[in-house]
Every structure is written in structure tokens, then in C-alpha cells.
């Protein structure tokens, strides 16, 4: 297994600030230029998504969408941890540390979603920055609010189906 790595407080704040203020076309064809601006490497590009290496290995980032329009940018900011209790605790603790750093820099989150895959969000008019604990790592994403609303509806429907 690859050794655990996590962005420092300064690095996560810098990345979050840059993502929130990113000015680009949101066209998938422009994703390689965006990746280059962030110092990320394009691993593979398809019409609906671009796989990135954000410094955490192949596939550690993604820009994806539909109909040539990007809907989200996602980057691993910590990981990978082992898929066991110790690894999950490491991921959860790192998520908490990063949450504290981001809250100090960005202000209080607009939403907190506790649980197995906890996340905190900072919403703007058109996009939302999301820090998420994925149990074996932590991800930072910038999502178009329309995409986030669709994702939230899908999760709610899935939860209803499992009850």
C-alpha cells in the first residue's frame, strides 16, 4: 500500500481558496489547461471526464460533467489509508483537522453532513466547495450547485429505498 499523505493546513487552505476563486469556462475541453494551472497532471481525457494525478497518484483527481460542460472538480487531499478501523480513524481525524483549518480561513460552513462519509460545504451562488471524508482518504471538490442538488436528490432517494 502507498504511504499515507495529507496536505498541510496551509496547503488545504491554499487549494480551497484557489478552487473557490477559479475563473474558467467550465468546458471539459478546457480541463487540461485548468489542471496545468493547479500543477496537476492529466492521466487520461475522455469527452465526459478527465482523470488527474493531483500529487496523490493516478486517478487522485477528476474533472467531469456532461454535454461538454464540466460539473465538478475533485481532488484527493489525504490518503490512502487502510480499509480498516485504524485507517478509517486516520481519515476521520485528518478530515477534522482540515475542517478546522478551512473553517478558520473560509468561515463557518453553510452545511455539515455527519455520518460514515461526513462532509462539510461552503456554498456560493453557482458552486459549492465540499470537503469529504471517504473513509480511506479525504477529498476536496468544487461542484456546480445544479450537480450537487442532483447528487443530494439521488442520495435521498437511495436512502428512502433502503428503509
N, C-alpha and C positions, 0 to 999 in steps of 0.2 A: 504494500500500500504506500502511496505517496505520503510524505510527511505533512502534518497539519501546518497550515499557514493562514494568517489573518492580517488584514490591513490594520495599520495603527489607527489611533483616534484621528490624528491629523490627516492620514490618507483617506479614511472613510468620509470625513467631513469635506475634504477637497473633492472627492469623486461625486458625492451627493450634490454639492454646490454647483459643480460643473454640469452635472446631468440636469438639474433643475433649470439652469440658465441656458441650456443648449439651444442654439438657433440653427435649424437646418430644415430642409424641405420635407422631411418625413416620407420621402420617396425611397423605396427599397433599393433602387439603383444608385442612390447616393450613400448607402450604408458603408461601403468601403472607405469613403472619404471621412465619414464620421468616426469609424474605427481608427483610422490613422490619426485623427486629431486627439483621440484618447490614448494613443500608444498601444492599441490592441492590434492583433494580427488576424486577418481573415483566413480561416481554415478552409471554408467551403462556402460557396454562394449559389443559391437556387433562386428562382423567381419570387418565392414567398418568404424566404428566410436566409439569413447569413449566420453561419457558425463562426464563433470567435475564440481566440485564446486571449483572455484578459490578463494573463500573467499567472493563471492558476491551471494552465494546461488546456489541451484541445477540448473544445466544447464547453469552456467555462463561461462563455458569453453567447448571447444570441440577440439578433435584431430580426423581428418577424412581423408579419402582417398579412394582408390580402389585397388583391386587386392593385398591386404595385405600391400600396400605401403601408408604411410601417405603423404598427400598433403598439409595439413595446421594444424597449432596450433592457436586457437583463445581463448582469454580471455577477459572477461569484466573487464574494469579498472575504470569505473564510472557508476553509475546508481542505481536503476532505477528512472527515472523521470516520472512525469505525462505526458500523451499523449495530451498535450495542449500547447498553446503558451508559457506559463511560463516554463513548463518542457522542451520544445524544446530549449528555450533560455538558461536554465541552462546547458543542454547538450552541446550546441554550445559554451558557454563560457568556460566550462571545457575542451572541445576539443582544444580550442585556447590556454588555459593555458598549457595544456600538450604538444601541438605542440611546444610552445616556449621552454619548458624545454627540450624536445627531440632534438630540433634543436641546442640548446646550447651544448648538450652532444654529439650528433652524427654528427653534421654538417648539412649543408643545405640538405633538402630532394631532391631526384632525380626526384620526380614528385609530383605535387599538383593537386588534383581534387576537385574543388569547387562545390558547389551545395547543394541540400537538404541533401544528405548523403555525406558530404565532407570527403575527406581522403587525407593523405599525406603519401608518400612512401620513403623508403630508400632501394634501390636495391643493392644487392651484386651479385656475379656471379651465384649462384644457388638458392638463396632465396631473398625474399623482405619482409621487416618489414613494416606493414601498420597500421597506426592509423586512425580510422574511427569514425565519429560521426553518430550514428544510431538514432538520434532524441530523444530517451529516455535513452540514455546512450552512452558510448564510449567504443570501442573495440580496442584491440591491437592484431595483428595477425602476424604470420610468415608463409608465403606461399612459396611453391616451385614455381619458376618462370614459369614453364610449366602450373601449375594450374592457376596462376594469368593471364597468357596470354589467357587461355581458358575462364576464367571469363570475362575478358575485351572484348573478341570477342562476347560472349553471350550478354553482356550488349549493345554493339554496334548494334548487330542485333535486339535486343528488341527495342532500340531507333529508328532504321530505320522503324520498323513495326508500331510504334505509330505515325509516321509522315505522 
